[in-house]
Each structure stands twice: as C-alpha cells, then as structure tokens.
Amino acid sequence: MTDQRPAPPSYEPLPEDWDSALFVVAHPDDIEYGAAAAVARWTGQGKRVVYCMVTSGEAGIDGISPDECRAVREAEEIASAAVVGVDEVVFLRLPDGVLEYGVELRRAIAQVVREHRPDVAMTINFRETFGGTNLNQADHIAVGRALLDAVRDAGNRWIFPEQLVDGLEPWGGVRAVWAGSSPQSTHAVDVTDTFDAGVTSLREHKAYIDGLGWEGWDPEEFLDGILRSGGQGLGVTHATAFEVFPLGWG
C-alpha cells in the first residue's frame, strides 16, 4: 500500500540582508505565537525591529473591563517585546475587535511606516483561515490587508499628504511584506537557537492566557508544535514560516 499522507512543506530561507523591520499586528500577543522567536534571532544579529499594535487588545479578556484590560495588555506586550530585544512598541489604540479594512486603517499604518522607515514590514497570517476550516479573526485580516496597501501609500507623497509635516517624508523603501504562520507560507527562518526566548516572550502574556481559561495549556508545548512543523520544511529543529509578498516590479 502506498503512503497517502501529504508531503511536508518545503521552505526557502528568508533573506536576512536587511537592517530594520516594522512588525504590525492587531493585538498584543499576536507576534508571540511563533514569530517572536524569529525576532529574537534578528535582534541578536543587531537588526532593529519595532512593534506596532493597532489595538491594545482591550476586548480580549471577558472578566476585565476594556479600560482596565488595555493597560494590562499593553504592559504585557512591552515586557514580552523586551524579552526578544525589542525596545519600541507603538500602540495606535484603535478599537479592538471591530477593525475594518479601509482608508482610515491604511492612513494610520502608513504614518507609522513613514515614521520608522523599515526595510521589511511584517504581520501575521491574514488569510481567511489558518489552514483548512480554522477561521482567522477579522482584525488580523483587516490589518494584514491594510498593511499591504499602507507600505505603498507611505511612498507616495500625494497620498495622506497631511502627514508630511515637521520633517516627515514619504518612505518607499519597504522591500516586502512578510506574514507569519500563513497557510500559504513559502519561506522560513531557523529559530532553533532562539526557541526558548520565544517561549519566554509568550509567557509574559499571563493575564491574557489566564483569561482564556485554557486549563493545562503549555506555551512551550504549543510553540514546539508550531515551530517543529516549520523546522521540518527547512530541515532544522524549529523554524518560523512566512508568506512573502515582494513589492515593486521585480
């Protein structure tokens, strides 16, 4: 009998010939489900990574009011980022859970792109699902779609020109957008040596994890499952997978 199991994915190594990145996500903790280990690798190489949280995740804990939750989750994200060498976390404080793709979201993200002038922009999976029928969350989809447009908006001085004051200039230097843990990932980065930092970074979200009520849930076991799958596609123990959206005309 022939083996009918699908072949494991095969990934290309992500390029690392860049100096700065902007990681834009909807919520505190989005980066920590696999991508933070990659961030630890890159900051260890001396690269600069800035985090941008579009919301503060204030609607994420049922037992805590949004005003209280906002402060808790921002503090947890700042601590989590520090674990992997990120010392700048921007909070746009747009409303959690009801983000909509459109001009205003593009505008907010384009401003951050212009301010930080990254070589690479990153986000997490913004496809409709995480693979199969496991539906993605609406905020993730809106932010990813808006980021794809905003990195191009940021380079056009006639789009959102009201932002170009006090020395702020257009920035068209983003080479690509990378989306972590996409079911359509084509590339990956070896995070075997920074796996433990990724786990520690996720553990900083204690209030959020406790609020989910996942009895017996182990962050290390969870990340091991995700990142071993990525590692299989790259031929290493642990790897973070990304879908790559190149910009420009080749």
HUHUTA-V818422 format. One record per run of one state. SS is the DSSP state (H for helix, E for strand, C for the rest). FROM is the first residue (numbers start at 1). LEN is the number of residues. If there is no record, write none. Layout:
SS:FROM:LEN
SS:FROM:LEN
This chain:
C:1:11
E:12:2
C:14:6
E:20:6
C:26:9
H:35:10
C:45:3
E:48:6
C:54:12
H:66:18
C:84:5
E:89:3
C:92:11
H:103:14
C:117:3
E:120:5
C:125:4
E:129:1
C:130:5
E:135:1
C:136:2
H:138:16
C:154:7
H:161:3
C:164:12
E:176:5
C:181:6
E:187:4
C:191:1
H:192:12
C:204:2
H:206:7
C:213:6
H:219:16
C:235:4
E:239:8
C:247:4
